Amino acid sequence: MKLGELVKNQKGFRLSGIYRISRFEVKTAKNGKAYGDFLVSDHSLDVPAKYWDISGELVMLLQQNVVVRVEAILDYFKEAPQLIIEGVSVPSRNEIDEALKSLGMMASQDIDEMVQELMASIAGVNNKSLREMLEYIFVANKSFAEKFKRHPGAVKNHHACIGGLLQHTLEVVKTALDYCARNGRINKDLLLAAALVHDIGKVREIDVDAFGMPVGFTKEGKLLRHIYLGMELVEQACREVAAEHELSLILKHCIYSHHGQAEWGSPVEPMILEAELLHYLDNLSAKTEQFIREEDRAEPGGFTRSYTLRRDVYRPSSDCI
């Protein structure tokens, strides 16, 4: 059950499922006994939870495990849902993967299948220097490639799930190829390469837990952010394959400008067609994913407030569309 659906239920409703523990602290109650104060989370909601009279053994379990099976009773505090935990246990890895997928915490598409699509996209780049640069990043650099395929695309909001970065990248790649087929003036190889590498800096920017879920930013992520970190990776790859200076320069410009403007994180605006297209295709993937997540939180025929999109989002009634 998605936690966002809890509000449909009355106080006393019993919940059983596998969820993420996104914050955990041990506190002391007025009676002098220890209790656990934490957040139980999935992509739809963070729910405050209490575990009264918690034992030392369970404290260790919750400190050492990010994803657990929770048995709880629904309560309400100031009209907001909260959980009274009755028991927790550690699920198997297969149970965790299935739960993460059902809760929207893992990419909806199979990761191995997406990796095959990634390799096919690289093979589709005809320019030798660009193709070799991509192969250096996604094939030769095995440590990076392994991280990239399961890395989240954000700490919060769109594609903030295991495999989210790969899913987002392929969404941008596919729409780029579709647009290239509609306009012969677009440099297909450049746009395709730029789409593949535009967010690779997120592997170094976003910190993850043992399962690959985002937990915050790394030190270099906070100080430099993914645009600069991605440019570093591309510059290194271009040097390794002896790519032409002009080619390296315009590819880095595509990365540098793909947020579109300074207020959104890009120091320069796009100055070439392919960079401009990358900006809009990147935003299209992000907004599509964000709208899907927001609609999932709303009832059919109802609204939900999106603080990310800074507007209300309406979910049409299923019987009319």
N, C-alpha and C positions, 0 to 999 in steps of 0.2 A: 504493500500500500504506500502511495506517495504521501509524504507528510503534509503536503499542501491540501490534501483532502480531509485532514483531521477535523477541520472546522465544520464539516458536515455532520459530525457525531456529537452526542451528548456526553456530559461528564460521566465518567465511569466506563466508557468504552475501552475495551481491551485491545491493545496493539501488540503484534508479534511480527518481527521482521529483521532484516539485516540493514544496518544503517552506519553512517560515518559518525564518529565522535570528533567533532571539530574543535571542541574546547573541553578541558577537564581540570577541575580543581578540587582539592579536599579542604572542606571548611568545618568549623565547629558550631554545632547547634546550641541553643540556649540551655539545653539539658546537659551540655558538656560532651555529647557524643559526636563522633565524626560523621560527616555526610558528604556525598559526592554532588558537586554542582557543575553541570556541563551542558553542552549543546548537542542535541541529536540532529543530524542533518542529512538531507539529500538535495538534489538540484532545485527542488521546489520550495523548500522552507528550512529554516533553522529553528528548532523548538527547544526552549529551555527545559531542563530535566533535573530532577532531584532523586538521589538514591540515599534514603535515610538509613542510619545505623550501618554504614558500609564497613565491610571487613577489610583488613590489611591485604588479604589475598585478592579481593576484587579490585582494590586500589591498584595493585600491581598489574592485574589483567588490563585495566582500563588505561594505564600509563604506557603499556607495551603494545597495545593493539589499537589501530586506527578505525578498523571496521569490525563491528561485533553484532551478534544477534541480541536483540533487545526484547524483553517482555515487560510491558508497561501498562499503566492505567492512565487514561486521559483525564486531566483536570483543567480548570480555567482559573487564571489569575488576572484580574482587571480586564476580563473579557477576552484575554489572549490565551491560546492553548499552551499547556505545559504538561510534561509527563512525570508521573511518579513511577520510578523504575522498581520492578520486583525481581528482575534477574537479568544477567548478561552471560553470554558464552561466546567462545571463539568458533566461527564456522570454518568449513574447509575452504581451500583456495578456489575450487570449482564453484562452490556455493557463493563465494564472494564475487567472482567474475560475473555469474548470472545475476546476482543482486545489483551489482554496479551497473550492468547494462539495463536492467529493468527500471532502475531509479534515475536513468539519464546521466550516470556518472562515468559511462564508457561510451565510446563512439558507437553509433547505431550500426555502422557497417563493420564487417569483420576486418581486423587489422591486417592479417596476412593477405587478404584480397586487395586491400588498399595499397599495401607495399608492392604487389604485382602491378597495380595501375601506375604507381609512382615510377617503377622501372620502365614500363612501357612508354610513359610520357618522356622520360629522359632519352630513351632510344629514338623518339620521334623528333628530336632536335637535330637538324641537318648540319648546322654550323659546327665544325670540328672543335674549335676552341671552347665554345659554350658547352658542347656535349661532354668534353673531357673535364671541364671545370665541374659540371654537375656530377659526373662519375666520381671525381675526387671527393666531393662532399658527401654524397649519399651511398657510395659503394666502398671506396678505398678507406675512408675514415670510418672504420667499423664501430668504434666506440660512439661516435656521433650518430651514425645511422641507427644503432640500436636504441639510443635515447629518443631520437626523433620520432620513431614509429609509434611510441606509446605516450609521447609528451602531450600535456594539455596545451590548448591554444590560448588560454588566459587564466588568470588567478580566479576571476569571477566572470559572470556574464557569458558571452557567446563562446562556445567550444571549450568551456572550462571542464574538460573531462579527459579521461585516459584515451589517447588516440585522437584527441580533438584537433591538435595542430596538423596532423596528417590529413584528417578529414577536411579541415578548412582549406589547406593547401590544394587538395585535389578539386575542391569546389571551385576555387579560383582558376585552376588550370583548365577545367572542363568548360567553364564559361568563356575563358580566353580563347580556347580553340574554336568554340562556336562563333565567337565574334570575328575571329580571323577568317573564317569561312565566308563571312558576309561582306568583307571589305579587303580587297587585295592590296591596299596601300599599307596595311599593318605589317610590320616585320614580325612574322610568326615566331621565329626562333628567339628573338629578343624578348617578346612578351611572354612566351612559354617559360624561358629560363628565369625571367624576373618573377613570374608567378610561383615557380618552384622554390625560389630562395628568399622571397620577400620577408618571410617571418622566421627564418632559421635561427636568428638571434634569440628567439624565445627559449630555445633549449638551454641557453646560458642565463637567461633573464629570470625564468620562473623556477622556484624551488618546489620539489615534490616530495611526497612521503614514500614509504616502502612500496606502496601499491601504484605509485605514479600519479596520485591525485595532487593538485596544486595546494600548497600551504602558504605561499607568500612569494617574496622576491629574494633572490640571492643578493649578496653584497654588490657584485658587479652589475646585477640587474637594476638595483636601486640607483647606483651611481651613474650608469651609462645607458641603460635601457636597450631594448632589442634592436632598434634600428641601427645604432652604432655597432653593437655586437655582431649583427648580421653582416654589416659592411666589412668588419674585420675578417670574418670567415670567408667571405667572397674574395677579398683582396689576397688572402693567403692562398686560396685555391687557384686564383688567376696567376699568381706567381709560380706556383708549382707546375702548371701546365703551359707556362710561357704565353699566356693570352695577350693579344695586342692591347696596348695601353688605352686606346680609344674605346675598345670593346669593354674593358674593365671599368673605365670611367662611366660610360653610359649605363651599365648594369648597376653600378653602385648608386648612380643618380636615381634609378628606379626604386631602389630600396630606400634611399634617403628621403624621397618625396612621396612615398606611397600613402602617407596619412593625409596628404592633400594641402595642409596648411599648418602654420606654427602652433596655433591653439590646440591642434590635435596631435602634435608631437613631431611634425616634419619641419626641419629648419628651412627648407626651400619648397616652393610649389613645383609641381611637375612642369618640365620645360620641353619634353618630347612626347609625341603621341602615345607611345607605349607606356610611359610612366603615368600619363593621365588616365589611360584605360585601366592600368593596374590599380590605381587609387579607387576607381569606381567599382571594379570587380571585387576587390578586397572588401569594400564597404557593403556591397550587395550580399556577399556570403555572410558577413557578420550580422547584418540587420535581419536577414532571413532566419538565421539560427536564433537570434534574440526574440524575434516575434513568435517563433514556434514555442520557445520556452515560456514566454509570457502568456500565450493563449492556453497552454497546458494548465496554467494556474487558475484560469477563469472557468466558470460554469458556462455551458452553451446558453447564449442569449444574455450573457453578463459581461461586466467590465472588470478589469484588474488594473491597478496602478503600477506602471513601470517606472522605477526611479532611474533605471539605466537609459531608457528611451525618453524619459522626462515627459510622459504623456499617459493618458489612459489607453488601454488596449481592449478592444472588443472581440469576443469570440462569437461568431455567428451561430444561430440555432441550427443544429444538424438537420432539422426537418424542413428547412427552407432552402438550403444550398447543398 
